[in-house]
């Protein structure tokens, strides 16, 4: 068959390729929606537990004691609860490949409950209106940066080392300030911390997106979604806590 002078010899995408790409996009959207659903549900559970604990005198008596100056001091149980979430993070991070998806989900929900107990003090320290205001500021900031991380073509992995160093610095400075009780140092920690977790939100969102594989089994995809939700949960909660320290109105 003769080809006319206007015949375009450039390669044409084959019909199945478009369908496969659309299927991949749909799978990725479903995966990311699962991540955000886990994260949002975990945060909601944490908030409910924290509010309930702060409103229940029996629980407060277990976590805090009144000093002679009338200041609430954490009990030993409060310190245990404070550091307990770290144990869940370590178990999930290092054991995710050896546990079932249902176990990972259960650990995530228990982690959210324990985290709620560990942040009970925000309802004792800050006014309800300022907590609500800072929450919406945090949600807007998180949403914008997560959207950026999801849509940008720029490789954000190269910022990972820098952000990790910043995170380690914040943790060390925070531990030191537990003894120094310096308001100036706490202000610096809060400002730097906000910048670090804003960056981590975009970085982690992109990393979670890149972890998606269409060939993953349902069990593997669920475990990836749980770990992704845990990362974004921690980014949001830390961003919220740091902004609350900066802009929250104390009682």
CORRAVEN-V536396 format. One record per helix or strand of 3 or more residues. SS is the DSSP state (helix for helix, strand for strand). FROM is the first residue (numbers start at 1). TO is the last residue. Records with the same first field share a line. If there is no record, write none. Layout:
# CORRAVEN-V536396
SS=FROM-TO, FROM-TO
This chain:
# CORRAVEN-V536396
helix=15-54, 57-63, 76-95, 101-118, 121-125, 128-151, 157-180, 183-211, 218-247
strand=64-66, 72-74
